[in-house]
Amino acid sequence: MKAHVYVTLKASVLDPQGQTIYNALRKMGYSGVESVRQGKYFTISLAQGISAEAARDEVERIARDVLTNPVIEEFNYKIEE
């Protein structure tokens, strides 16, 4: 079982890296891009035999306690069997 965790800045937090990427894309002629927000992506391999409920609990705890700064970031995830 694998978990895919996506960490992004909260909408209220400025994203200078995303803005820099956006500016570069516009200069390169990508006129269809309206904005860019950057983030982080993690793949977590879970132990064999772990239940779906235990996997959700574990991934949420890892994302909340280790992978994100809750003041400025939020996360979402999906688990694949």
C-alpha positions in Angstrom: 0.0 0.0 0.0 1.3 3.5 -0.9 0.2 6.9 0.3 0.6 10.0 -1.9 0.8 13.2 0.2 0.6 16.7 -1.3 1.7 19.6 0.8 0.8 23.2 -0.4 1.0 26.6 1.1 -2.3 27.9 2.4 -4.1 30.3 0.0 -3.5 33.2 2.4 0.3 32.7 2.3 2.4 34.5 -0.3 4.3 32.1 -2.7 7.4 33.9 -4.1 8.7 30.7 -5.7 5.4 30.1 -7.5 5.3 33.8 -8.6 8.9 33.5 -10.0 7.9 30.4 -12.0 4.7 32.2 -13.2 6.8 35.2 -14.4 9.2 32.9 -16.2 6.4 31.0 -17.9 4.9 34.3 -19.1 8.2 35.4 -20.5 8.6 32.1 -22.3 5.2 32.7 -24.0 2.9 30.5 -21.9 0.1 33.1 -22.0 -2.6 30.6 -20.9 -1.2 30.3 -17.3 -3.1 32.4 -14.8 -1.1 31.6 -11.6 1.4 29.1 -10.1 1.6 27.8 -6.6 4.4 25.4 -5.6 4.3 22.6 -3.1 5.8 19.3 -2.1 4.9 15.7 -2.9 5.7 12.6 -0.9 5.3 8.9 -1.6 5.1 6.8 1.5 5.2 3.0 1.3 3.2 1.4 4.1 3.8 -1.9 5.9 2.1 -4.9 4.4 -1.0 -6.0 6.3 -1.8 -2.6 7.7 -5.6 -1.9 7.7 -7.0 0.9 5.6 -8.1 2.7 8.7 -4.7 2.4 10.4 -3.1 3.6 7.2 -5.3 6.7 7.0 -4.5 7.5 10.7 -0.8 6.9 10.2 -0.6 9.0 7.1 -2.6 11.9 8.6 -0.4 11.9 11.7 2.8 11.9 9.6 1.6 14.6 7.3 0.4 16.8 10.2 3.3 16.2 12.6 6.3 15.8 10.2 5.7 16.9 6.6 3.9 20.2 7.1 4.2 23.5 9.0 0.6 23.9 10.1 0.9 27.6 10.3 1.5 28.1 6.6 0.9 24.8 4.9 -2.0 22.3 4.4 -2.0 18.8 3.0 -4.1 16.2 1.3 -3.4 12.6 0.5 -4.6 9.5 -1.3 -3.9 5.9 -0.5 -3.7 3.3 -3.1 -4.0 -0.4 -2.3 
